[in-house]
Amino acid sequence: MSRQLCFVSLLLLAGLAAARNNPNSGHHKHGPQDGHVHAPPSVNKKFLTLSGGPPVVVARGGYSGLFPDSSDQAYSFAPMTSLPDTIMYCNVQLTKDNLGVCTTDILIDLSTTAALAYPKGDKTYNINGRDLHGWFAMDYMLDDLKNTTFYVQNVFSRSSAFDGMAQILTPDDLAEIAATGKNRMWLNFDNDMFYAQHKLDAAKYIQESGKLWTPSHISSSELDFLKSLSTKVDKTKTKLVFKFLGKEDVEPTSRQKYGQIDLATLKPFVAGIVVPKDYIFPITKDNYTDAPTTLVADAHRLGLEVYASGFSNDMVASYNYSYDPVNEYLQFIDNSQFSIDGVLTDFPSTASNSIAGLVISHNGASGDFPGCTDLAYQKAIDAGADIIDCNVQMSKDGIAFCSSNIDLTGTTTAVTSFMDRSSNIPEIQPTNGIFSFDLTWSEVESLKPTIEVPIKDGSLLRNPRNKNKGKFLTLDAFLELAKTRKTGGVMIKIRNAAYLASKKGLGVIDAVNTALQKAGLDKETTQKVMIQSEDSSVLAAFKSIPTYERVLSIKEAVSDAPPAVVEEIKKNANAVVIDRESIVQTNSGFFTTTFTKVVEEMHAGNLSVYVSRIRNEYLFLSLDYLADPYLELATFASLKVDGLVTDYPATATAYLRNPCSDVNNPATAIAISAISPGNLIKQVDQTALPPALPPSPVLDNEDVVDPPLPPVTKIKNNAAPAQAPKASGATKRVGNFGIVSTVITLFFGMVCFF
């Protein structure tokens, strides 16, 4: 991938171009291929929208991905983080006095405290042939609702920290917020036929409010309402848009299914349509993107704009996108066949920034394929990773190979074939496992790899079609792949060396040295060799080869790195890999609180700093990152880390290095830089937060100094093996795992699997 890629923040949403176009970014016949990454559009390109200009971003309910939908917080935050002409979307419900309020749904208790304010106010109404029970705006006067009712988050998987802080808003209020910038207002009116049955008139409300505001768009899912409105509004100032619901849902005025409505019948009275995104790219039953329909082309031929709805960073999208929200947006706005004219999204921002460091794969592209397999490495290389990594394990017959874990139960199908080899080894882990050193290489080869399940309960999956694809590689084969594909280098990870030497008679360090010499990488070459370990004695064993970069892995989150400890690290290492929490600390409410000085302290000691482990999935992102992995990447970029260790190298290489995302670049329309830790939590009622976690410890010598490695001994069957020394990185404290699992449990009812 070209190093000259540029990307403007929010390109995915607004489609503003600031990049060199990738000639291979065209659409594939059967939809986007697994893991296909779309390059950002080129500077000044003509988009395949109806107008030829860039698509627009429509903030559904403001920044509803973080704040309660339609709250003043959501509407105020969206312009701060989005393009200046972002459109603010309000879903309007009518009150008893025929005035409008903005709420997610006609059942206002789903997104407000109406049920608490009026405990006996629930009713049942038949709407379009369906009985709905709850609280309805039309049963209350506007002043009553504004004085008693507050917004709450209506998506239960999102934080409730901002609930009950904002009073219910009207389009009048929204018009005032939008007027402070260059923002426009989109009003959606559903259920006009139902309201008319109760003597309420949405068209009259729009006309009488004309002196206060003129929306840029008015949409509805009812044909007759838009037909009647077409003669009552100035269509040179306000676009009328027909909103499609589910394909099998019935449009109430024509009694047609939405999926069967002829676009040509809409042209006389609307300027465009808004459709769920699967109308454009259908999703298969196993959650993959299928070939696109002709809807956009058909609509454009008729002169109708097409807006797509349903975009959200924190909802599981097609596995084709590898939990990369940018890649999904680009599929809709920058493919070789068409571009939609706008998107409706809960997250009207994205951030991109540049970093002049390394992109290091984590077990290859382990977000898309089983880790440490040939396919994971090939995907990482194709994605532009500088460094591919091999977690070296040893087989019973002394073959060094790449596998993410010495215990094969979670990363292979070993349980089905070798359950009789299961054993308990407390020096390695507290639970039973089937360990690599108890299987011969031929037995390892017979296993199928398994893609990681990032959440233990299986509620979040990675690319199920690739669940068992690929094969494991010997260390020799891995190095040959790196040389053949001319990668920037390799990272060799070594763990459990002391145990393997003293108890299994396996010399992993000797095996690594031999393989690197055989590949010619022990000499000065254009390819970088990095040796990573949490054991300082392992790194010391490679000091005789000055071309190798020795990287100490500090597994636990720390809050400070005193100069004396940094000097101790430098005795055996040139660099460190540290946890994200050692750089950006969070609290138990999953809010960021502060930047540490650990990166600065390591740099002061002339140590490179790599941050691990970067993942796209929104459940691993602090709330400040707005469920957007690019905002996290931009934050680490601002702190000048020297590289990223990531499960998704395609995301990092495509967006971390964009010179056009520089906020100081005059060619950049908008660029959102690093977060300011602690800012978001200030807006939360502190009594609503869970108890604070204990602070991360200060790094000390015990964490970075290990006893000498034992010699490789020949183990006799009847000999009791000596106790192997414990590596310093093993456990002084349950660092990031404890913090992250606590947070995920509190907010999502899940436990992270690392």
Protein Blocks (a to p, Z undefined) as FASTA:
>chain_A
ZZkbccdehklmnopacddddfklpccfkopaehiacddddehiacfbfnopacddddeh
ijaklmcghiaklmmmmmmmmcfkbccdddddddfkopacddfblblmlmpcklmmmmml
cccddeehiacedddfklpcfklmmmmpccddfbfkbcfklgokaccddfklmmmmmmmm
mcdcddddehklmmmmnopafklmmmmmmmmpccfbdcdfbfklmmmmmmmccfklpccd
dddddfkbccfklopafklpcfklmmmmpcbdcddfklmmccdfkopacdddfklmmmmm
nopacddehiafkbccdfkloopaklmmmmmmocfkbccfbdcdfblcdcddddfbdcdd
eeijfklbcehiaklmmmmmmnopabdcddddddfkopacddfbfblklmmcklmmmmmm
gccdfklombdcddfklpcfklmmmpccddddfbfnlpacchkllmmgcjdddfklmmmm
mmmnopabdcdddehklmmmmmnopafklmmmmmmmmnopmpccfbdcddddfbfklmmm
mmmpmkbccddddfbacfbdcfklmmmmmmmpcbdcddfklmmccdfkopafbdcfklmm
mmmnopacddddddfblklpcfkloopaklmmmmmmmnopabdcdfblmlmmmmmmgmkl
pmklmklmbacddddehklmmmpcfklpccdddddddddfklmcccdddddddddfkbcc
ddddddfklombccklmmmmmmmmmmnopacdZZ
